[in-house]
Amino acid sequence: MDLPKYIPVKGTKLVRDTTTGAILNTDINEYNDYKMKKALRDQEKMEKEKINNRINKIETDISEIKQLLLSLLNTGNINGN
């Protein structure tokens, strides 16, 4: 007599795979919710990275502008000399 592929875990919606011993969640709705939440987290992470990249670019640009202004001040070109 073959054992059933999955055995319910008491007190949960989970099952145990008799072949591997793994505990599995077979609730499709929970799985779909997980996938949707993960996609949202991934999108938020990408947006944060994009914003951080833009901030870093702006900081670099400001630093370059500052250096150019200091260079102009040191050479006297800003006063028309």
C-alpha positions in Angstrom: 0.0 0.0 0.0 1.4 3.4 -1.0 1.4 6.3 1.4 -0.5 9.4 0.3 1.7 12.1 -1.3 0.6 14.7 1.2 -0.4 14.3 4.9 -2.2 17.2 6.6 -0.4 18.9 9.4 -2.8 19.1 12.4 -4.0 22.6 13.3 -2.8 24.3 10.1 -3.5 24.6 6.4 -0.2 23.0 5.7 0.7 19.5 4.4 3.8 17.3 4.7 5.2 15.8 1.5 5.8 12.2 2.3 8.5 11.9 -0.3 10.8 14.7 0.9 9.4 15.4 4.3 8.9 19.1 3.4 6.1 21.1 4.9 4.1 22.8 2.1 1.4 25.5 2.0 -1.1 24.4 -0.7 -3.3 27.5 -0.3 -3.3 29.1 -3.8 -4.8 32.4 -2.5 -1.9 32.8 0.0 0.6 32.0 -2.7 -0.9 34.6 -5.1 -0.9 37.2 -2.2 2.7 36.4 -1.6 3.7 36.9 -5.2 1.8 40.2 -5.4 3.4 41.5 -2.2 6.9 40.4 -3.4 6.4 42.2 -6.7 5.4 45.4 -4.8 8.4 45.1 -2.6 10.7 44.6 -5.6 9.2 47.6 -7.4 9.6 49.8 -4.2 13.2 48.6 -4.0 13.9 49.6 -7.6 12.2 53.0 -7.1 14.4 53.6 -4.0 17.5 52.7 -5.9 16.5 55.0 -8.7 16.0 57.9 -6.3 19.3 57.2 -4.5 21.1 57.2 -7.9 19.5 60.5 -8.8 20.5 62.0 -5.4 24.1 60.8 -5.8 24.2 62.3 -9.3 22.9 65.7 -8.0 25.5 65.6 -5.2 28.2 65.0 -7.7 26.9 67.8 -9.9 26.8 70.2 -7.0 30.4 69.2 -6.0 31.6 69.9 -9.5 29.8 73.3 -9.6 31.4 74.2 -6.3 34.8 73.2 -7.6 34.3 75.4 -10.7 33.2 78.3 -8.6 36.2 78.0 -6.3 38.5 77.8 -9.4 36.9 80.9 -10.8 37.3 82.7 -7.5 41.0 81.7 -7.2 41.8 82.9 -10.7 39.9 86.1 -10.3 37.7 85.6 -13.3 34.4 85.9 -11.3 35.2 89.6 -10.6 35.9 90.4 -14.2 39.7 90.8 -13.5 
